[in-house]
Amino acid sequence: MTGRFAGLNVLVAGAGVSGRSAAEALLAVGAAVTVSDASADRLAALASLQAQGAELVAGLSEPPEDTELVVTSPGWRPDAPLLAAAAAAGVEVIGEVELAWRLDQEKAESPAASMGRRAAPATWLAVTGTNGKTTTVSMLESILRAAEVDVVACGNVGLPVVDAVRAGHQVLAVELSSFQLHWSDSVAAYAAVVLNLADDHLDWHGSLVAYGDAKARVYSGNSVAVANADDAWSTRLSAAAATDARRVSFTLSAPQEGQLGVEDASLVDRAFGDRVVLASVADVHPAGPHNVANALAAAALARAYGVEPGAVADGLRAYQPGAHRSVAVAEAAGVSYVDDSKATNPHAADAALRAHQRVVWIAGGLLKGAEVDELIAANADRLDAVVLIGRDRDRFAAALARHAPDVPVREVTAGDDAGMLQAVRSASEFARPGSVVLLAPAAASMDMFTDYAHRGRAFADAVRAVVADSPAASTHGG
């Protein structure tokens, strides 16, 4: 077996989903693989890899002496003892996405090393930003499929990129988090976009500037760099990128030359065509300005790849929104209940709140260093009431007292599903016909729940329990 990884001693740090995929890919190309994780249970789940030659070692704080490369799970911080020790020893540390890129490029260097059905590297179309990444990547996948392109959405959306590379797809629609980009040194997507930037993950990166620097890596080596003309950070990061890429942007206003935008209720392309109508705004769902922006970003990447206009409209119509993103759960006595548990930071919650006129807002969780004053001040006039959950609810309460002192607030101290049931009951008591009970927490979920999906399911279960006896109740699938 040949190739740069054959015989290489590689330590995989983390035995989660991406760690397992990285280990499997490395074993397949002849690397000598050790996997370490603090959780014995996660390591035990990889027992089948031992039969393929992997060594499983719990709780390493420094790499084995012969380690030549470390592949880390994306959430591991650079100051984690194992990674810090590797860096101090001069051992390169990369992430699973960077590993996927290097394996993909090996196809061009040595067709015999191809692990999939294609000998050429895939075309990477990359999406990052604080909010809208998964929606945009999924819209992009749908548009490309409408154009009969062999594509798969991968990365932070769920499927590890290394698995997508090994499958041999023609195009990868890659969602990249700031963590994944931090550990990626040579990834050079054909086209990429930073959708937006707002306070998030500051506990990991240390500052908004450092967070932005990580996001800006997506513009490295592009042929086409796409920016959000309505977002100052996206525009700034694109302009500052050291790249010879063609620069394109999108806007919710009428597009100028070199832009995609909105004109006469249509998505219009003046970057890859002369005022070409791509789709109707009505083709974008769920409705709302933020999703129109996501659709424009997806269309820009698809058009950069060469997709014809008709596929954009077909793909947007075919797109199915993911769970916990503005999902209608039920309606009872004129009150709608909407699950936007994916709104895990203030920027996402702002978009969710702006989609409704009258809201009973369920908010709270782990803020991860973000502030909520601006969010609350901007949406105070649409709040009928607020129900607070989670560890950082006192910070929400203080901001509400400053910027929305007349809005009723109730705090829920119970945790997990019981706390969510109490929150929904309280919200339903505040709600009046025409209002929306909205779960858009503006914070992470891990203080009360396994993840945002668990939080969303708990909300949906609680809603159905609360409205079950209402004669006017109707529930929605999902």
SEZAKE-388562 format. One line per 2 residues: number of its first residue (from 1); their letters; for each residue x, y, z of C-alpha. Coordinates in steps of 0.001 Angstrom, whole numbers, plus 500000, padded with zeros to 6 digits. Example, Ala and Ser with C-alpha at 12.3 -4.5 7.8 and 13.67 -1.06 7.14 Angstrom:
! residues 2
1) AS) 512300,495500,507800; 513670,498940,507140
***
This chain:
! residues 478
1) MT) 500000,500000,500000; 501342,503405,498964
3) GR) 500513,507010,499764; 501523,509580,502336
5) FA) 499609,507833,505149; 500826,504282,504554
7) GL) 502850,503196,507596; 502351,506558,509334
9) NV) 501859,506439,513104; 498674,508423,513717
11) LV) 496908,509228,516973; 493178,509933,516693
13) AG) 492059,512126,519604; 488403,511487,520329
15) AG) 486282,508385,519779; 483083,510103,518676
17) VS) 481501,510017,515226; 484255,511906,513394
19) GR) 486978,510096,515347; 485660,506722,514337
21) SA) 485411,507753,510689; 488936,509182,510740
23) AE) 490317,505983,512260; 488536,503798,509686
25) AL) 489833,505916,506806; 493385,505875,508131
27) LA) 493345,502116,508610; 492081,501729,505048
29) VG) 495143,503548,503662; 497632,501609,505762
31) AA) 498284,503924,508722; 499165,502595,512164
33) VT) 496308,503997,514265; 495910,504637,517985
35) VS) 492625,506073,519280; 492343,507779,522656
37) DA) 489354,509189,524503; 488566,510039,528114
39) SA) 485407,507917,527881; 485906,504196,528203
41) DR) 482380,503657,526852; 483115,505555,523639
43) LA) 486321,503582,523170; 484499,500307,523787
45) AL) 482153,501176,520913; 485201,501072,518603
47) AS) 486152,497515,519539; 485658,496373,515937
49) LQ) 488567,498602,514884; 490956,496547,516996
51) AQ) 490450,493641,514623; 491631,495951,511836
53) GA) 494787,496800,513781; 493849,499910,515748
55) EL) 495047,500335,519322; 492525,501820,521784
57) VA) 493981,503666,524781; 491883,505498,527337
59) GL) 492765,508916,528708; 496102,509754,527082
61) SE) 497520,513106,528200; 500426,513014,525734
63) PP) 500904,511188,522427; 502880,507944,522217
65) ED) 506568,508562,521455; 506402,507362,517852
67) TE) 503370,509522,516907; 503852,511372,513599
69) LV) 500402,512946,513249; 497411,513696,515498
71) VT) 493889,513872,514102; 491611,515561,516618
73) SP) 487876,515710,517012; 486694,519271,516208
75) GW) 485476,520234,519664; 488844,519660,521338
77) RP) 490460,522961,522237; 494116,523626,521426
79) DA) 494892,523814,525148; 493589,520278,525825
81) PL) 496542,518507,527521; 496934,515844,524814
83) LA) 496922,518370,521959; 499154,520823,523811
85) AA) 501641,518031,524469; 501597,517050,520796
87) AA) 502239,520631,519710; 505089,520958,522237
89) AG) 506649,517795,520814; 506460,519172,517279
91) VE) 503758,516732,516161; 501296,518141,513621
93) VI) 497674,518317,514780; 494886,518389,512199
95) GE) 491137,517785,512195; 488982,515213,510442
97) VE) 488075,517718,507699; 491751,518386,506931
99) LA) 492357,514630,506859; 489471,514261,504393
101) WR) 490947,516982,502166; 494380,515331,502110
103) LD) 492910,511924,501338; 490808,513458,498570
105) QE) 493811,515177,496983; 495694,511884,496964
107) KA) 493242,510678,494326; 494749,513145,491865
109) ES) 498285,512214,492868; 497743,508471,492704
111) PA) 494567,507111,491125; 495393,503682,492486
113) AS) 494915,505107,495989; 491318,506054,495264
115) MG) 489002,504730,497961; 485735,505328,496109
117) RR) 484289,504858,492682; 485960,507999,491275
119) AA) 489671,508595,490711; 489460,512408,490710
121) PA) 489073,514604,493820; 485622,515973,494535
123) TW) 484635,519609,494046; 484175,521157,497488
125) LA) 481553,523879,498001; 481913,525129,501574
127) VT) 479572,526999,503907; 480345,528551,507278
129) GT) 478940,531321,509451; 477305,531674,512841
131) NG) 473806,530808,511666; 472131,529240,508663
133) KT) 474925,526797,507791; 472874,523610,507841
135) TT) 469934,525180,506024; 472205,526604,503314
137) VS) 474156,523374,502823; 470907,521397,502625
139) ML) 469431,523865,500113; 472648,523618,498083
141) ES) 472471,519836,498101; 468840,519993,496935
143) IL) 469662,522432,494107; 472575,520319,492874
145) RA) 470476,517161,492983; 467818,518957,490923
147) AE) 470620,519546,488404; 471374,515792,488496
149) VD) 474764,516310,490127; 476208,513523,492297
151) VV) 476385,515479,495570; 476179,514875,499296
153) AC) 475895,517313,502213; 478545,516586,504817
155) GN) 480612,518041,507643; 478957,519757,510571
157) VG) 475566,518833,509094; 476150,515240,510232
159) LP) 477992,513007,507749; 481750,513152,508423
161) VV) 483589,514650,505455; 486040,511763,505388
163) DA) 483118,509364,504839; 481841,511522,501969
165) VR) 485316,511520,500397; 485616,507762,500676
167) AG) 482203,507358,498995; 483573,509106,495917
169) HQ) 480894,511756,495272; 481383,514286,492479
171) VL) 480566,517319,494661; 480662,517826,498427
173) AV) 478413,520462,499994; 480459,520954,503145
175) EL) 479198,522642,506302; 482171,523819,508366
177) SS) 482131,525005,511957; 484729,527355,513384
179) FQ) 486176,524392,515303; 486604,522363,512118
181) LH) 488173,525306,510301; 490592,525933,513167
183) WS) 492065,522476,512603; 492153,522788,508781
185) DS) 495344,524202,507263; 495211,523329,503569
187) VA) 491523,522894,502709; 490812,524925,499557
189) AY) 487185,524670,498495; 486334,525596,494908
191) AA) 483735,528075,496204; 482906,529147,499750
193) VV) 480749,531532,501753; 480726,533065,505232
195) LN) 477014,533648,505800; 477295,535936,508816
197) LA) 479192,536383,512063; 477930,537123,515558
199) DD) 478957,536352,519138; 479190,532590,519579
201) HL) 481737,530075,520888; 483666,532911,522526
203) DW) 484461,530560,525404; 486372,528396,522875
205) HG) 488003,531044,520670; 488518,533754,523285
207) SL) 487245,536709,521235; 485019,537607,518313
209) VA) 488109,538490,516266; 489640,535046,516823
211) YG) 486291,533442,516004; 486193,535459,512775
213) DA) 489754,534487,511932; 488766,530819,512147
215) KA) 485750,531377,509909; 487873,533292,507375
217) RV) 489917,530147,506685; 487070,528967,504473
219) YS) 488189,531550,501872; 491646,530005,501502
221) GN) 492409,528925,497948; 488923,529497,496493
223) SV) 488130,530040,492841; 484925,531831,493875
225) AV) 484506,533626,497234; 480927,534509,498187
227) AN) 480068,537111,500835; 476871,538390,502442
229) AD) 476733,542061,501421; 474240,542704,504231
231) DA) 476584,541413,506950; 479568,543597,507834
233) WS) 481692,540739,509154; 481103,538508,506134
235) TR) 482016,541362,503803; 485099,542219,505850
237) LS) 486373,538644,506040; 485911,538126,502317
239) AA) 487660,541386,501445; 490583,540612,503752
241) AA) 491127,537098,502434; 494418,536656,500577
243) TD) 492935,535042,497509; 492783,535500,493760
245) AR) 489214,534237,493785; 486381,535786,491870
247) RV) 484415,537749,494471; 480621,537503,494469
249) SF) 478069,538633,497048; 474374,538357,497818
251) TL) 471887,540795,499324; 468223,540981,500261
253) SA) 468078,544215,498264; 468047,544625,494490
255) PQ) 471351,543174,493245; 474125,545228,491736
257) EG) 476497,543802,489144; 478374,540881,490697
259) QL) 475573,540146,493160; 472574,537889,493671
261) GV) 469605,539597,495293; 465855,540119,495475
263) ED) 463909,542046,492876; 460135,541975,492242
265) AS) 459715,539090,494706; 462254,536994,492797
267) LV) 465782,535746,493403; 467824,537431,490698
269) DR) 471389,536669,489551; 473617,539494,488291
271) AF) 476847,537670,489123; 476676,534628,486845
273) GD) 474086,536046,484438; 472427,539268,483283
275) RV) 469482,539721,485645; 468632,536020,485426
277) VL) 465574,535089,487496; 466447,531991,489525
279) AS) 463350,531436,491633; 460458,533150,493360
281) VA) 460760,534244,496956; 457671,532079,497463
283) DV) 459801,529033,496575; 461827,529554,499770
285) HP) 460597,527745,502853; 460349,528199,505738
287) AG) 459568,531799,504865; 461517,534693,506343
289) PH) 464326,537035,505335; 467031,534886,506907
291) NV) 466002,531878,504816; 465850,533988,501655
293) AN) 469448,534979,502434; 470347,531317,502923
295) AL) 468718,530469,499578; 470700,533222,497832
297) AA) 473938,531890,499327; 473115,528346,498202
299) AA) 472201,529631,494744; 475488,531545,494501
301) LA) 477533,528427,495241; 475458,526329,492850
303) RA) 475785,528923,490079; 479529,529121,490728
305) YG) 479631,525398,490009; 477712,525956,486765
307) VE) 474155,524940,487637; 471455,526219,485272
309) PG) 468799,528646,486625; 465911,526188,486460
311) AV) 467596,523814,488912; 467729,526555,491552
313) AD) 463940,526921,491623; 463408,523144,491428
315) GL) 465870,522523,494243; 464429,525164,496536
317) RA) 460918,523807,496040; 462130,520278,496776
319) YQ) 464117,521275,499861; 462799,519873,503142
321) PG) 463750,521881,506252; 465565,520050,508994
323) AH) 464074,519314,512373; 463973,522003,515072
325) RS) 464245,524895,512610; 461040,526956,512744
327) VA) 458909,523808,512857; 455201,524246,513633
329) VA) 454361,521717,516343; 450714,522454,517163
331) EA) 447960,525054,517203; 445339,525406,519935
333) AG) 442825,528156,520755; 444403,530435,518159
335) VS) 447926,529984,519578; 450721,528471,517459
337) YV) 453609,526536,518995; 456894,526681,517050
339) DD) 460097,524733,517684; 463304,526588,516766
341) SK) 465561,524791,519222; 468361,525124,516641
343) AT) 468502,528853,517553; 471438,528211,519877
345) NP) 472788,531780,519942; 471356,535337,519995
347) HA) 471851,535894,516262; 469755,532847,515365
349) AD) 467124,533714,517962; 466811,537205,516478
351) AA) 465946,535726,513083; 463403,533389,514698
353) LR) 461731,536203,516682; 461526,538531,513688
355) AH) 459423,535971,511813; 456483,536604,514200
357) QR) 454515,539638,515378; 453443,538488,518863
359) VV) 455563,536042,520774; 455597,534241,524081
361) WI) 459281,533431,524085; 460867,530403,525764
363) AG) 464561,531243,526121; 467666,530343,528082
365) GL) 470459,527822,528405; 474239,528222,528069
367) LK) 475246,531557,526524; 478901,530595,525945
369) GA) 480081,534176,526490; 477458,535838,524274
371) EV) 475351,538849,525320; 471584,539190,524880
373) DE) 470995,542919,525475; 470925,543813,521782
375) LI) 468669,540849,520984; 466123,541792,523629
377) AA) 466176,545518,522881; 465541,544840,519183
379) NA) 462584,542519,519838; 460997,543954,522985
381) DR) 457944,545234,521126; 456980,541768,519875
383) LD) 457229,540016,523266; 453938,539244,525021
385) AV) 455815,537351,527740; 459026,535426,528355
387) VL) 459594,532086,530074; 463214,531490,531056
389) IG) 464967,528151,531424; 468532,526979,531859
391) RD) 471676,527970,533687; 472077,531488,532309
393) RD) 468443,532556,532753; 469517,535249,535242
395) RF) 471434,537039,532466; 468326,536978,530294
397) AA) 466257,538256,533209; 468649,541148,533828
399) AL) 468618,542146,530150; 464824,541953,530059
401) AR) 464635,544211,533111; 466828,546757,531314
403) HA) 465243,546676,527875; 461721,545247,528270
405) PD) 460695,546062,531848; 456956,545793,531144
407) VP) 457140,542300,529640; 456012,539557,532071
409) VR) 458792,537106,532876; 458590,533726,534562
411) EV) 461623,531619,535475; 461617,527824,535506
413) TA) 464156,526216,537790; 463446,522556,537038
415) GD) 465703,520810,534543; 465383,518354,531680
417) DA) 461975,517335,530274; 460133,518252,533460
419) GM) 461438,521790,533219; 460374,522045,529578
421) LQ) 456865,520845,530421; 456639,523504,533113
423) AV) 457932,526130,530667; 455362,525243,527995
425) RS) 452552,525274,530554; 453632,528719,531718
427) AS) 453894,529959,528136; 450421,528671,527282
429) EF) 449022,530602,530261; 450529,533825,528894
431) AR) 449501,533179,525288; 446473,534787,523654
433) PG) 444817,534095,520265; 447116,535263,517488
435) SV) 450333,534834,519438; 453116,532296,518939
437) VL) 454752,530283,521685; 458289,530147,520340
439) LA) 461167,528011,521558; 464180,529971,520292
441) PA) 466515,529709,523268; 469410,531924,522046
443) AA) 471684,529582,523996; 473154,526095,523934
445) SM) 471275,523198,525476; 473803,521052,527322
447) DM) 472945,522369,530797; 469529,520663,530621
449) FT) 469584,518385,527565; 471866,516157,525525
451) DY) 471741,518554,522568; 469424,520981,520788
453) AH) 467524,518067,519177; 466749,516604,522609
455) RG) 465571,520051,523727; 463352,520349,520637
457) RA) 461823,516924,521180; 461136,517775,524808
459) FA) 459392,520965,523674; 457268,519112,521113
461) DA) 456306,516452,523666; 455417,519133,526212
463) VR) 453345,521080,523691; 451365,518020,522724
465) AV) 450732,517219,526371; 449561,520757,527142
467) VA) 447240,521144,524160; 445931,517554,524064
469) DS) 442671,518413,525840; 441947,521527,523792
471) PA) 438988,520968,521447; 440534,523413,518950
473) AS) 443964,521801,519025; 445696,520551,515909
475) TH) 449161,519040,515830; 451680,518867,513023
477) GG) 453926,516015,512079; 457628,516135,512832
***
